[in-house]
Amino acid sequence: MTHKLLIALVGAAILAGCASSKPYWHKPGVTSDDTYTQLSECKFQVGINKVSKSDQEDLVAHCMRGKGFRLLANPD
């Protein structure tokens, strides 16, 4: 019984991983840590301004594009 449960859990985890592919920011020659730092900076800059929540996502995207990043689909 335990073996079947383990197989079911592994299968569910694999399916969940496939379903949760998200777009990501990419710039050639930039590490994922540096990308995270740049994204955090954009989010901070947008966050300190009085901007509606609905506009924040667009402004962060503009900030990242201005830094040379492109939003790409996860290569599954």
N, C-alpha and C positions, 0 to 999 in steps of 0.2 A: 504494500500500500504506500509506503513512504517513497519508494522508487518512482511510482507513477506520479505522485505529487511533485517530486523534484523535476521530472520531465515536463509536467504541465507548467510549472513556474518558470523554467528556462524558456519554454516556448512563448509564454506570455511576455517575458522580458524582451525577447528578440522582436516580437511583433510591436511592442511598445516603442522600442528603439527605432524601428522603421517608420512608425507613424509620427514620431516627434522630430523629424528632420526640420531644422529651422535655417533660414538664410543667415549668412554670416558676413562680416566685414572683412575685406581682403585688400592688401596692397603688396605688390611684389617686393620681396626683400625685407618685409617687416614680420617680426615674430608675433606669435599669438599674444604673448605678454605685452609687447609694445602696442599691439592693436587694442588690447583691453585698457591700457593706460590712456590711449588717445580717445577711446570711446567714453571712458570715465570723465576725462577732461571736458568733452563736449556736453555730457549730461550735466556736469557741475555748472558749466557756463550757462546752459539753458535754465537750469534749476534756480540760479540766483537772480534771474530776471523775472519780472512779473508777467509770466506768459501762461495762458490757459493750458490746462492739462491736454486738451485736444490738439493744441499746436506744438507741444513739446516734442513729440515723436518726429514730426516733420523737420523741426529746427535741428534736432540732433542729427538727422540724416543729412541735412544741408551742411552741417559742421563737418561731418565725416567725409563727405564728398569734397569739400573744400580742402581737406588735408590729403586728398588723393586716394581715398579708399573707395571701393565699390562694393555694393551689397550683392553677394552671389548666392545662388541656390546651393544647398548642401549636396555634394556629389555622391548620391547613393546609387 
